[in-house]
Amino acid sequence: MPPDQANIEAFRDAALQCPLPHAVELIGEKWAFLILRGAFNRLQHFEEFQAGLGIARNILSDRLGKLVAGGILQRTPDPSDRRKVIYQLTEKGEGLLPAVVALRQWGEEWGHGPASIVLADGQDGKPIRKICIQSQDGRELGLHDLMWVSREGGERVSMRRATAEKAA
């Protein structure tokens, strides 16, 4: 049985306020993710990004500009060569690390297959764990364990499909 009209309207109202479309608009295309991957791997100069990614200069310039305008990267003069600039992740950009790693892990599992190198803990050299959604007490959660709740403590909205009891 399809969700009732009130649930659909509540979903639409919440969707209009969702931060996901804005995030996808800023970083949701191939080159933006590859530039982020490069920045996480300490690429800093335009020429390093271009050589490391094999990206056309005009596309790289456009994507770097968008990431700077979006507060993901900052652009500063290179102290060793004033003709060059350094692109560095901002705190906002570093905050994307879990999302980028999770997407990479998803790609390994469901798309491309395992990569020849893995991300490891800098302290012990062991591969990191798979990123997952966890409860406040550390339990791993799946889709059917989740629900939306209002920050103001209002109504709870389940993410589960309608059960046979509700359909009756």
C-alpha positions as CSV (number, residue, x, y, z in Angstrom):
1,M,0.0,0.0,0.0
2,P,1.4,3.4,-0.9
3,P,2.3,5.9,1.9
4,D,-0.6,8.1,2.8
5,Q,-0.8,11.7,1.5
6,A,0.2,13.2,4.8
7,N,3.4,11.2,4.9
8,I,4.2,12.2,1.3
9,E,3.6,15.9,2.1
10,A,5.8,15.6,5.3
11,F,8.5,14.0,3.2
12,R,8.3,16.7,0.5
13,D,8.5,19.5,3.2
14,A,11.6,17.8,4.8
15,A,13.2,17.2,1.3
16,L,12.9,20.9,0.5
17,Q,15.0,21.7,3.6
18,C,17.5,18.8,3.1
19,P,21.2,19.8,2.8
20,L,22.0,16.9,0.4
21,P,21.1,18.7,-2.8
22,H,23.4,21.6,-1.9
23,A,26.2,19.3,-1.1
24,V,25.8,17.4,-4.4
25,E,25.7,20.7,-6.3
26,L,29.0,21.6,-4.8
27,I,30.9,18.3,-5.0
28,G,28.7,15.9,-6.8
29,E,30.6,15.3,-10.0
30,K,33.6,13.2,-11.0
31,W,36.2,15.9,-11.2
32,A,35.3,17.5,-7.9
33,F,35.7,14.2,-6.2
34,L,39.0,13.5,-7.9
35,I,40.3,16.9,-7.0
36,L,39.3,16.2,-3.4
37,R,41.1,12.9,-3.5
38,G,44.2,14.7,-4.8
39,A,43.9,17.3,-2.0
40,F,43.5,14.5,0.6
41,N,46.7,13.0,-0.9
42,R,48.5,16.4,-0.5
43,L,48.5,17.7,-4.0
44,Q,48.6,21.4,-3.7
45,H,49.6,23.1,-7.0
46,F,47.5,23.5,-10.2
47,E,50.2,21.6,-12.1
48,E,50.2,18.7,-9.7
49,F,46.4,18.3,-9.9
50,Q,46.6,18.5,-13.7
51,A,49.3,15.9,-14.0
52,G,47.9,13.7,-11.3
53,L,44.4,13.7,-12.7
54,G,44.9,14.1,-16.4
55,I,42.3,16.8,-16.5
56,A,42.1,19.7,-19.0
57,R,43.3,23.0,-17.7
58,N,40.0,24.8,-18.3
59,I,38.0,22.1,-16.4
60,L,40.5,22.0,-13.6
61,S,40.4,25.8,-13.3
62,D,36.6,25.8,-13.2
63,R,36.4,23.0,-10.6
64,L,39.1,24.5,-8.4
65,G,37.3,27.9,-8.5
66,K,34.0,26.2,-7.5
67,L,35.6,24.4,-4.6
68,V,37.3,27.6,-3.4
69,A,34.0,29.5,-3.7
70,G,32.3,26.8,-1.8
71,G,34.8,26.9,1.1
72,I,36.1,23.4,0.5
73,L,39.6,24.6,-0.6
74,Q,41.5,27.8,0.1
75,R,43.8,29.4,-2.3
76,T,47.0,31.1,-0.9
77,P,50.2,32.4,-2.5
78,D,53.1,29.9,-2.5
79,P,55.8,31.4,-0.2
80,S,58.5,29.7,-2.2
81,D,57.3,31.0,-5.6
82,R,55.0,34.0,-5.6
83,R,53.9,33.1,-9.2
84,K,52.2,30.0,-7.9
85,V,49.3,29.4,-5.6
86,I,48.7,26.6,-3.1
87,Y,45.3,24.9,-2.9
88,Q,44.6,23.5,0.6
89,L,41.7,21.8,2.2
90,T,39.8,24.0,4.6
91,E,38.3,22.5,7.8
92,K,35.0,22.2,5.8
93,G,36.9,20.4,3.1
94,E,38.6,18.0,5.6
95,G,35.1,17.3,6.9
96,L,34.4,15.5,3.6
97,L,36.9,12.8,4.3
98,P,34.4,10.3,5.8
99,A,32.1,10.8,2.8
100,V,34.8,10.4,0.2
101,V,36.2,7.3,2.0
102,A,32.7,5.8,2.3
103,L,32.0,6.4,-1.4
104,R,35.4,4.8,-2.3
105,Q,34.6,1.8,-0.1
106,W,31.1,1.5,-1.7
107,G,32.8,1.5,-5.1
108,E,35.1,-1.3,-4.1
109,E,32.2,-3.4,-2.9
110,W,29.6,-2.7,-5.5
111,G,31.4,-1.3,-8.5
112,H,35.1,-1.4,-9.4
113,G,36.3,-4.1,-7.0
114,P,39.1,-3.9,-4.5
115,A,41.9,-1.4,-5.2
116,S,45.5,-2.4,-5.1
117,I,46.1,0.0,-2.2
118,V,44.0,0.6,0.9
119,L,43.7,3.5,3.3
120,A,45.5,2.6,6.5
121,D,46.0,4.0,10.0
122,G,49.1,6.2,10.1
123,Q,50.0,4.9,13.6
124,D,50.0,1.1,13.0
125,G,49.7,0.8,9.2
126,K,46.7,-1.4,9.4
127,P,43.7,-0.9,7.0
128,I,40.9,1.2,8.3
129,R,37.5,-0.3,9.1
130,K,34.6,0.0,6.7
131,I,32.7,3.2,7.4
132,C,29.3,2.6,8.8
133,I,26.4,4.4,10.5
134,Q,26.6,3.9,14.3
135,S,24.2,4.6,17.2
136,Q,25.2,6.8,20.0
137,D,26.5,3.7,21.9
138,G,28.5,2.5,18.9
139,R,26.2,-0.2,17.5
140,E,26.3,-0.6,13.7
141,L,23.0,0.4,12.2
142,G,21.3,-0.5,8.9
143,L,18.6,1.2,7.0
144,H,15.8,-0.6,8.9
145,D,17.2,0.6,12.2
146,L,16.8,4.3,11.3
147,M,14.1,7.0,11.5
148,W,13.9,10.7,11.1
149,V,13.1,12.8,14.2
150,S,12.6,16.5,14.5
151,R,15.5,18.4,16.1
152,E,12.8,20.1,18.2
153,G,11.7,16.8,19.6
154,G,8.6,16.4,17.6
155,E,7.1,13.5,15.6
156,R,9.2,10.5,14.6
157,V,9.1,9.4,11.0
158,S,10.2,5.8,10.2
159,M,12.3,5.0,7.2
160,R,10.9,1.5,7.1
161,R,8.4,0.4,4.5
162,A,4.8,0.1,5.5
163,T,4.2,-3.1,7.4
164,A,1.4,-5.5,6.9
165,E,-0.2,-4.2,10.1
166,K,-0.3,-0.7,8.8
167,A,-1.6,-1.8,5.4
168,A,-4.6,-3.6,7.1
